[in-house]
């Protein structure tokens, strides 16, 4: 007669581990023995009892990195510039993986390569190439994010090893540099920098520098202002640009300092634009292609800081490989408000630092007191020294 049999065995996984398998068979002893032989032969030849048609090839790592980057650009998490940058990182990582695994340049990079040792080799090769620390961190972060993203969709990406969890995740990333305490410039230093802008500097850059001084916004945010974002009567500005996806989605409205709106050159500049960008002629505001890079006048501000006589450590912090001369305006704005005993949540609201906790988020969007406190804070800003000379 016929009986029911339970067959159990262990087989290798594509990731190099082991897994237990079982199968229930109804039939005679002869059929059971025949199936046992089939399983043993399959384990010996293929390492798995699955038929060849059911065996899926491991996911392609380069394809995964590129697809995740495209998806994040579509979702708005990456700008076109960021997507272009991460695409180049993905191709450089793929080159490292081809060399590490000795896979031909046109060969597929299987997801089974993902391991702690692979990350260590990638970081070592990047360091040998002299790539900066921030870029090395961003590169391995891209690969780690891709690993987690692919593991969340096993139906689409086959044989992806389990990604690291918890604190072990940090071991896969490049260690970021620890900098000592920095000293922010004073507003007098910023005013001296604006006065020291080279003669060839365009009027738009000078206006942008003044707005940065009075708002604490990043250079990219100031150069992205449109005339529609300004309400001179209400003395408010809608911030449409942002460093991250949260800040871009925030679209916050901040109060403007009365001293800024009283500056003659600022009022004259604003009167010239009824709509569209306030800085249309700047090369970093025009996009000639979908992935065009946006340029900032970093060198212009660097020369101005050097000519201003301000201490170098306030605009070029020691120990940092890359200085941010235009970012010193933002630091001076925050330091001034801090010295004036302005509350931290008000400063965070003005400069765009994201709040923590549901209560802070609620105050940010619906709290009238927060906006009034912010208006009082910008009212403390003194006039630009250059306007009085």
C-alpha positions as CSV (number, residue, x, y, z in Angstrom):
1,X,0.0,0.0,0.0
2,X,0.9,3.7,0.1
3,X,2.2,5.6,3.1
4,X,3.2,9.2,4.0
5,X,6.9,9.9,4.5
6,X,8.6,13.0,5.9
7,X,12.0,13.7,4.2
8,X,14.4,16.1,6.0
9,X,17.9,17.3,4.9
10,X,20.3,20.2,5.2
11,X,21.7,22.2,2.2
12,X,23.9,25.1,1.6
13,X,22.5,28.6,1.0
14,X,23.8,30.9,-1.8
15,X,25.1,33.1,1.0
16,X,27.4,30.3,2.3
17,X,25.3,29.3,5.3
18,X,23.1,26.3,6.0
19,X,19.4,25.8,6.0
20,X,17.0,22.9,6.9
21,X,14.6,21.6,4.3
22,X,11.8,19.1,4.5
23,X,9.3,17.5,2.1
24,X,6.2,15.3,2.7
25,X,5.8,12.5,0.2
26,X,2.9,10.1,-0.3
27,X,3.6,6.9,-2.1
28,X,5.3,3.6,-1.8
29,X,8.7,2.8,-0.3
30,X,10.1,2.5,-3.8
31,X,9.0,6.0,-4.7
32,X,10.4,7.3,-1.4
33,X,13.8,5.7,-2.1
34,X,13.8,7.1,-5.6
35,X,13.1,10.6,-4.3
36,X,15.9,10.2,-1.7
37,X,18.3,9.4,-4.5
38,X,17.2,12.4,-6.5
39,X,17.7,14.7,-3.5
40,X,21.2,13.3,-2.8
41,X,22.3,13.7,-6.4
42,X,20.9,17.3,-6.5
43,X,22.8,18.2,-3.3
44,X,26.0,16.7,-4.7
45,X,25.7,18.5,-8.0
46,X,23.9,21.8,-7.3
47,X,24.1,22.1,-3.5
48,X,20.3,22.4,-3.3
49,X,17.3,20.1,-4.0
50,X,15.5,22.7,-6.0
51,X,15.2,22.0,-9.7
52,X,17.5,24.1,-12.0
53,X,14.5,26.0,-13.3
54,X,13.7,27.2,-9.7
55,X,17.2,28.3,-8.9
56,X,17.4,32.1,-9.1
57,X,20.7,33.9,-9.8
58,X,21.9,36.2,-7.0
59,X,20.9,39.9,-7.4
60,X,23.3,42.2,-9.2
61,X,24.7,44.8,-6.8
62,X,25.4,47.4,-9.4
63,X,21.9,47.1,-10.7
64,X,20.6,47.4,-7.1
65,X,22.6,50.6,-6.3
66,X,21.6,52.3,-9.6
67,X,17.9,51.3,-9.2
68,X,17.7,52.5,-5.5
69,X,19.3,55.8,-6.5
70,X,16.8,56.3,-9.3
71,X,13.9,55.4,-7.0
72,X,15.0,57.9,-4.4
73,X,15.3,60.6,-7.0
74,X,11.7,59.8,-8.1
75,X,10.5,59.9,-4.5
76,X,12.1,63.3,-4.0
77,X,14.7,62.0,-1.4
78,X,17.6,62.8,-3.8
79,X,17.9,65.9,-6.0
80,X,19.2,65.5,-9.6
81,X,22.6,66.5,-8.4
82,X,22.7,64.0,-5.5
83,X,21.5,61.2,-7.8
84,X,24.2,62.0,-10.3
85,X,26.8,62.0,-7.5
86,X,25.6,58.7,-6.1
87,X,25.6,57.1,-9.5
88,X,29.3,57.9,-9.9
89,X,29.9,56.4,-6.4
90,X,28.0,53.3,-7.4
91,X,30.2,52.8,-10.5
92,X,33.4,53.3,-8.5
93,X,32.2,50.8,-5.9
94,X,31.4,48.3,-8.7
95,X,35.0,48.8,-10.0
96,X,36.3,47.9,-6.5
97,X,34.1,44.9,-6.3
98,X,35.2,43.6,-9.7
99,X,38.9,43.8,-8.5
100,X,38.2,42.4,-5.0
101,X,36.3,39.4,-6.3
102,X,38.3,39.0,-9.5
103,X,35.2,39.2,-11.6
104,X,35.6,40.4,-15.2
105,X,34.6,44.0,-15.8
106,X,31.5,43.1,-17.7
107,X,30.5,40.3,-15.2
108,X,27.6,40.4,-12.7
109,X,28.4,41.4,-9.1
110,X,26.4,38.9,-7.0
111,X,24.7,40.1,-3.8
112,X,26.5,37.3,-2.0
113,X,29.6,39.5,-2.0
114,X,28.1,41.6,0.7
115,X,30.0,41.1,4.0
116,X,32.0,42.9,6.6
117,X,35.2,42.0,4.8
118,X,34.0,43.4,1.5
119,X,33.3,46.7,3.1
120,X,36.7,46.7,4.7
121,X,38.3,46.1,1.3
122,X,36.3,48.9,-0.3
123,X,37.3,51.4,2.5
124,X,40.9,50.4,2.1
125,X,40.9,50.9,-1.7
126,X,39.2,54.3,-1.4
127,X,41.8,55.4,1.1
128,X,44.6,54.3,-1.2
129,X,43.2,56.4,-3.9
130,X,43.3,59.4,-1.7
131,X,39.5,60.0,-1.7
132,X,38.3,62.4,1.0
133,X,36.8,61.0,4.1
134,X,33.3,62.4,3.5
135,X,33.2,60.8,0.1
136,X,34.4,57.5,1.4
137,X,31.7,57.6,4.1
138,X,29.0,58.5,1.5
139,X,30.1,55.6,-0.8
140,X,30.0,52.8,1.8
141,X,26.7,54.3,3.1
142,X,25.3,54.0,-0.4
143,X,26.3,50.3,-0.5
144,X,24.9,49.7,3.0
145,X,21.6,51.4,2.2
146,X,21.4,49.4,-1.0
147,X,21.9,46.2,1.0
148,X,19.1,47.0,3.4
149,X,16.8,48.2,0.5
150,X,17.3,45.0,-1.5
151,X,16.9,42.8,1.6
152,X,13.4,44.3,2.1
153,X,12.3,42.9,-1.2
154,X,13.5,39.3,-1.5
155,X,11.0,38.6,-4.3
156,X,12.8,41.1,-6.5
157,X,16.4,40.6,-5.2
158,X,17.4,37.0,-4.7
159,X,20.0,35.7,-2.3
160,X,20.7,38.9,-0.4
161,X,22.4,38.1,2.9
162,X,20.8,39.5,6.1
163,X,22.0,43.1,6.6
164,X,23.7,44.2,9.8
165,X,21.4,45.4,12.5
166,X,21.7,47.7,15.5
167,X,25.0,48.8,16.6
168,X,26.9,46.5,14.3
169,X,25.7,48.6,11.4
170,X,28.3,51.3,12.4
171,X,31.1,48.9,11.9
172,X,30.4,48.8,8.2
173,X,30.7,52.6,7.8
174,X,33.8,54.8,7.5
175,X,34.6,56.4,10.8
176,X,33.9,60.1,10.6
177,X,36.5,62.6,11.8
178,X,36.1,64.1,15.3
179,X,36.8,67.8,15.3
180,X,37.6,70.0,18.2
181,X,35.5,72.9,19.4
182,X,35.2,75.6,16.8
183,X,34.7,79.4,17.3
184,X,32.1,81.1,15.2
185,X,32.8,84.5,13.7
186,X,31.1,87.6,15.0
187,X,28.7,89.7,12.9
188,X,31.5,92.3,12.7
189,X,33.7,89.7,11.0
190,X,30.9,89.0,8.5
191,X,30.4,92.7,7.8
192,X,34.2,93.0,7.2
193,X,34.0,90.1,4.8
194,X,31.1,91.7,2.8
195,X,33.1,94.9,2.6
196,X,36.1,93.0,1.3
197,X,34.3,91.2,-1.6
198,X,36.5,91.6,-4.6
199,X,35.7,94.5,-7.0
200,X,34.8,92.1,-9.8
201,X,32.1,90.5,-7.6
202,X,28.6,90.8,-9.1
203,X,25.9,92.8,-7.4
204,X,23.8,89.6,-7.1
205,X,26.5,87.9,-5.0
206,X,26.8,91.0,-2.8
207,X,23.0,91.0,-2.3
208,X,23.0,87.3,-1.5
209,X,25.8,87.8,1.1
210,X,23.7,90.5,2.8
211,X,20.6,88.2,2.9
212,X,22.8,85.3,4.3
213,X,24.0,87.6,7.0
214,X,20.5,88.6,8.1
215,X,18.8,85.2,7.7
216,X,21.3,82.5,8.6
217,X,20.2,80.6,5.5
218,X,22.6,78.5,3.4
219,X,24.0,79.9,0.2
220,X,22.0,77.5,-1.9
221,X,18.8,78.5,-0.1
222,X,19.4,82.2,-0.7
223,X,20.3,81.8,-4.4
224,X,17.2,79.7,-4.8
225,X,14.8,82.5,-3.6
226,X,12.0,83.5,-5.9
227,X,10.2,86.8,-5.8
228,X,7.0,85.0,-5.0
229,X,8.6,83.7,-1.8
230,X,9.0,87.2,-0.3
231,X,6.2,89.2,1.4
232,X,7.8,92.6,2.0
233,X,4.7,93.9,3.7
234,X,4.5,91.0,6.2
235,X,8.3,90.8,6.4
236,X,8.4,87.0,5.7
237,X,10.2,84.6,3.5
238,X,9.2,81.1,2.3
239,X,12.3,78.9,2.3
240,X,11.8,76.5,-0.6
241,X,15.3,74.9,-0.7
242,X,16.7,72.5,1.9
243,X,19.7,70.4,2.6
244,X,17.7,67.2,3.2
245,X,14.3,65.8,2.3
246,X,12.8,66.8,5.6
247,X,13.9,70.4,5.2
248,X,12.8,70.6,1.6
249,X,9.4,69.2,2.5
250,X,9.1,71.7,5.4
251,X,8.7,74.8,3.2
252,X,8.8,76.9,6.3
253,X,8.0,80.6,6.4
254,X,10.5,82.7,8.5
255,X,10.3,86.3,9.5
256,X,12.8,88.8,8.0
257,X,14.8,91.3,10.1
258,X,13.7,94.9,9.8
259,X,17.3,95.9,9.3
260,X,17.5,93.7,6.2
261,X,14.5,95.3,4.6
262,X,15.9,98.8,5.4
263,X,19.1,98.2,3.4
264,X,18.9,100.4,0.3
265,X,20.6,98.0,-2.0
266,X,18.4,95.1,-0.9
267,X,15.2,97.2,-1.4
268,X,16.4,98.3,-4.8
269,X,17.2,94.7,-5.8
270,X,13.8,93.4,-4.7
271,X,12.0,96.1,-6.6
272,X,13.5,94.8,-9.9
273,X,11.8,91.4,-9.7
274,X,8.1,90.8,-9.7
275,X,8.3,87.0,-10.2
276,X,10.9,84.3,-10.8
277,X,14.3,83.8,-9.3
278,X,15.9,86.8,-7.5
279,X,19.3,85.7,-8.9
280,X,18.6,84.6,-12.5
281,X,22.0,85.5,-13.9
282,X,24.0,83.4,-11.5
283,X,25.4,80.2,-13.2
284,X,24.5,78.1,-10.2
285,X,20.8,79.0,-10.5
286,X,20.5,77.9,-14.1
287,X,20.1,74.2,-14.9
288,X,21.3,73.4,-18.4
289,X,20.6,69.7,-17.9
290,X,18.7,67.4,-15.6
291,X,21.8,66.5,-13.7
292,X,23.6,69.8,-13.9
293,X,25.7,70.7,-10.9
294,X,24.9,73.8,-8.9
295,X,27.9,76.1,-8.2
296,X,28.3,78.3,-5.2
297,X,30.7,81.3,-5.0
298,X,32.9,79.6,-2.5
299,X,36.1,81.0,-3.9
300,X,34.7,84.5,-3.9
301,X,33.9,84.3,-0.2
302,X,37.2,82.7,0.5
303,X,39.1,85.6,-1.0
304,X,36.9,88.1,0.8
305,X,37.5,86.4,4.2
306,X,41.3,86.4,3.5
307,X,41.1,90.2,2.8
308,X,38.8,91.0,5.7
309,X,41.4,90.7,8.4
310,X,39.2,88.3,10.4
311,X,41.0,85.5,12.3
312,X,41.4,82.5,10.0
313,X,40.1,80.0,12.6
314,X,36.6,81.6,12.7
315,X,35.9,80.9,9.0
316,X,38.3,78.0,8.3
317,X,38.2,75.8,11.4
318,X,41.5,74.0,12.1
319,X,41.8,70.3,11.4
320,X,39.2,70.3,8.6
321,X,40.2,69.3,5.2
322,X,37.5,71.3,3.5
323,X,36.5,74.8,4.7
324,X,33.1,76.3,4.1
325,X,33.7,80.1,3.8
326,X,30.1,80.9,3.0
327,X,28.9,78.7,5.9
328,X,30.6,81.0,8.3
329,X,27.8,83.5,7.7
330,X,25.3,80.9,9.0
331,X,27.5,80.2,12.0
332,X,27.8,83.9,12.9
333,X,24.0,84.3,12.7
334,X,23.4,81.4,15.2
335,X,26.2,82.5,17.5
336,X,24.8,86.0,17.7
337,X,21.3,84.8,18.6
338,X,22.8,82.4,21.1
339,X,24.7,85.3,22.8
340,X,21.4,87.2,22.9
341,X,19.9,84.3,24.9
342,X,17.5,83.3,22.2
343,X,15.9,79.9,22.8
344,X,17.3,77.0,21.0
345,X,14.0,76.0,19.4
346,X,13.7,79.5,17.9
347,X,17.2,79.3,16.4
348,X,16.5,75.9,15.0
349,X,13.3,77.1,13.4
350,X,15.1,80.1,11.7
351,X,18.0,78.1,10.3
352,X,16.1,74.9,9.5
353,X,17.4,72.4,12.0
354,X,14.7,69.8,12.3
355,X,13.0,69.5,15.7
356,X,13.0,66.3,17.7
357,X,9.8,64.8,19.1
358,X,6.1,65.3,18.2
359,X,5.7,68.3,20.5
360,X,8.6,70.2,18.9
361,X,7.2,69.4,15.4
362,X,3.7,70.6,16.5
363,X,5.1,73.9,17.8
364,X,7.0,74.4,14.6
365,X,4.0,74.1,12.3
366,X,1.2,75.4,14.5
367,X,2.8,77.4,17.3
368,X,2.1,81.1,16.9
369,X,4.3,81.9,19.9
370,X,7.3,80.3,18.1
371,X,6.9,82.5,15.1
372,X,6.6,85.6,17.2
373,X,9.6,84.7,19.2
374,X,11.5,84.2,15.9
375,X,10.4,87.6,14.7
376,X,11.6,89.2,18.0
377,X,14.9,87.3,17.5
378,X,15.7,88.6,14.0
379,X,14.7,92.1,15.3
380,X,17.9,92.0,17.5
381,X,20.1,91.9,14.4
382,X,22.1,95.1,14.0
383,X,22.2,97.0,10.7
384,X,24.9,96.2,8.2
385,X,28.0,98.1,9.0
386,X,28.7,98.8,5.3
387,X,25.5,100.8,5.0
388,X,26.7,103.3,7.5
389,X,30.0,104.0,5.9
